[in-house]
Amino acid sequence: MTGDSDERGDYTLEGFAVPAEIDHVHALLERVGAEHPEVDPTDLMLFETAVVEIANNVVEHGRPRGEVRWRLSLTVSADEIEAELLDSGQEFVADLDTPMPDLLAEGGRGLPLAGALLHRIELVRLDDANHWRMVRRLSPPAAG
């Protein structure tokens, strides 16, 4: 795993899409919160939940298993937080408008949950990589 950031609010994490890397995703988002106190903690928590759901999908469903590389880029701006996750796995086709499954279903909640927490979620296949784009608009600062 490698990670980096710059003063503008851009952060990057690269490595293999394996279960141990999910901890690095959490750590990167924790760092974003520490370095951007202006971001409402609820917005950050909801964004983190969505990003981790998508990252977990790449870990769980990415093929060939254990060989998929990814690059997660996060950008914090005045009005939104955005993640771009590129993975080298086989093409992943998803219905991003899938409704939440029945309460008794044992799976299938990740994408609907991420979609409910984000203002925009996109998946396209470009240059032999799956490109996920996730955006959450930030709440306006509380009047003080």
C-alpha positions in Angstrom: 0.0 0.0 0.0 1.2 3.5 -0.8 -0.6 6.7 0.2 0.0 10.4 -0.4 -1.8 13.7 -0.2 -1.2 17.3 -1.0 -2.3 20.7 0.3 -5.3 21.0 -2.0 -7.2 18.2 -0.4 -6.2 15.4 -2.8 -5.4 12.0 -1.4 -4.2 8.8 -3.1 -4.0 5.2 -2.0 -2.6 2.4 -4.2 -2.1 -1.3 -3.8 -3.8 -4.7 -4.2 -7.5 -5.1 -3.7 -7.2 -7.5 -0.8 -9.1 -7.6 2.6 -6.1 -6.1 4.6 -6.2 -2.9 2.4 -9.7 -2.0 3.7 -8.0 -0.8 6.9 -5.9 1.5 4.8 -9.1 2.9 3.2 -10.5 3.7 6.7 -7.2 5.2 7.8 -7.1 7.5 4.7 -10.6 8.7 5.3 -9.8 9.3 9.0 -6.8 11.4 7.8 -9.1 13.4 5.5 -11.4 14.1 8.5 -8.4 15.2 10.7 -7.0 17.5 8.0 -10.4 18.9 6.9 -12.3 19.8 10.1 -14.6 21.9 8.0 -16.1 18.7 6.6 -19.2 17.8 8.7 -18.5 14.5 10.5 -21.8 13.1 9.4 -21.0 13.7 5.7 -17.6 12.1 6.1 -19.1 9.1 7.9 -21.7 8.5 5.2 -19.2 9.0 2.5 -16.8 6.6 4.2 -19.5 4.0 4.5 -20.3 4.2 0.8 -16.6 4.2 -0.3 -15.9 1.1 1.9 -18.9 -0.7 0.5 -17.6 -0.2 -3.0 -14.0 -1.1 -2.0 -15.3 -4.3 -0.4 -17.1 -5.2 -3.6 -13.9 -4.8 -5.5 -12.0 -7.0 -2.9 -14.8 -9.6 -2.9 -15.7 -9.8 -6.6 -12.5 -8.6 -8.3 -11.0 -11.2 -10.6 -8.4 -12.6 -10.6 -8.7 -12.7 -6.9 -5.7 -11.4 -5.0 -4.2 -10.0 -8.2 -6.4 -7.0 -8.7 -4.6 -3.6 -8.2 -6.4 -0.5 -7.3 -5.9 3.2 -7.0 -8.2 5.2 -4.8 -8.1 9.0 -5.2 -10.0 11.3 -2.9 -10.6 15.0 -3.4 -12.1 17.4 -0.9 -13.5 20.7 -2.2 -15.6 23.4 -0.6 -18.9 21.8 -1.6 -18.2 18.1 -2.1 -16.0 15.1 -1.4 -15.2 12.8 -4.3 -13.6 9.4 -4.6 -12.4 7.7 -7.8 -11.5 4.1 -7.5 -9.8 2.4 -10.4 -9.3 -1.4 -10.4 -7.5 -3.7 -12.8 -10.0 -6.5 -12.4 -12.1 -8.1 -15.0 -15.0 -5.9 -16.2 -17.6 -5.6 -13.5 -21.1 -4.9 -14.7 -23.5 -3.5 -12.0 -27.0 -2.1 -12.0 -26.4 1.0 -9.9 -30.1 1.5 -9.5 -30.7 -1.9 -7.9 -33.2 -1.6 -5.0 -32.4 -2.7 -1.5 -33.0 -6.4 -1.2 -35.6 -8.1 1.0 -34.8 -8.1 4.7 -34.1 -11.9 4.6 -31.6 -11.6 1.8 -28.1 -12.6 2.8 -26.3 -10.2 0.4 -26.8 -7.5 -2.2 -27.0 -4.5 0.1 -23.6 -2.8 -0.7 -24.5 -1.1 -4.0 -28.0 0.1 -3.0 -26.6 1.4 0.3 -23.7 3.2 -1.4 -26.2 4.7 -3.9 -28.4 5.9 -1.0 -25.5 7.6 0.8 -24.0 9.3 -2.3 -25.3 12.1 -4.5 -23.6 10.5 -7.5 -22.2 7.1 -8.2 -20.9 6.0 -11.6 -19.1 2.9 -13.0 -17.5 2.8 -16.4 -15.0 0.5 -18.0 -12.1 2.4 -19.6 -8.5 1.4 -20.5 -8.9 -2.1 -19.1 -10.0 -0.8 -15.7 -13.2 -0.4 -13.8 -13.6 3.3 -12.9 -15.9 4.1 -10.0 -16.8 7.7 -9.2 -18.5 8.5 -5.9 -19.6 12.0 -4.9 -21.2 13.3 -1.8 -22.2 17.0 -1.5 -21.1 18.6 1.7 -23.6 20.1 4.2 -23.2 23.8 4.5 -21.3 24.9 7.6 -23.5 25.5 10.7 -24.1 29.2 11.4 -22.1 30.2 14.4 
